[in-house]
């Protein structure tokens, strides 16, 4: 954990712009997004074929589902903000106003080396999304209507650490997510490194300052065995210094 925590005024979630976030962080496949896609490709090769997956706080993004969809039969995609879910639904419906993820699919297709057309990979991802639903990870489980209690894979990318500046809240919601993982099954987790905040345009949103050691200890406390880790540095002035990636198995 960082020894200092920046005190600043955070924007309300009603001011979060899904399309603004996409343009700011996923406008192209640069070194950071290449690292994320490679990690996910390798992680799902380790995970292998599974029946069910829960994406927690998926935001307006689908890049994290591309490699997953090649292994997982059905994906439940969840987020707190209706606008984020609408972005995912537009893409799933191949709507003319949907965000263009084709560059991300092209990169993953190159990683797979199986000659599969990009269009087939896109269709596989669309079919794998079984449902999209509102889910508040900060709320008690009884307030969230999930059809399944536990899943073979639970994935949460830049959500748990990026919705609160409070370490205690982070621990609570991480436990809630880990509880959704079946015994001996898998958690895919991504987080900002040493974050004080992150920005979307001129809006500032909260983050918990954590590092690899903190993440390892947190997951170990929750009986999760780390199978694979990764980190990529971040140079832009957006409130954090890198991205953490982790695959863990529930023991």
Secondary structure as UniProt FT lines:
FT   HELIX           13..15
FT   HELIX           18..25
FT   HELIX           31..47
FT   STRAND          50..55
FT   TURN            59..60
FT   HELIX           63..66
FT   HELIX           68..70
FT   STRAND          72..79
FT   HELIX           82..92
FT   TURN            93..94
FT   TURN            96..97
FT   HELIX           102..112
FT   HELIX           118..128
FT   STRAND          129..134
FT   TURN            137..138
FT   HELIX           141..143
FT   STRAND          151..157
FT   HELIX           160..162
FT   HELIX           167..178
FT   TURN            179..180
FT   STRAND          181..193
FT   STRAND          198..200
FT   TURN            201..202
FT   STRAND          203..205
FT   HELIX           212..221
FT   TURN            222..223
FT   STRAND          224..233
FT   STRAND          242..250
//
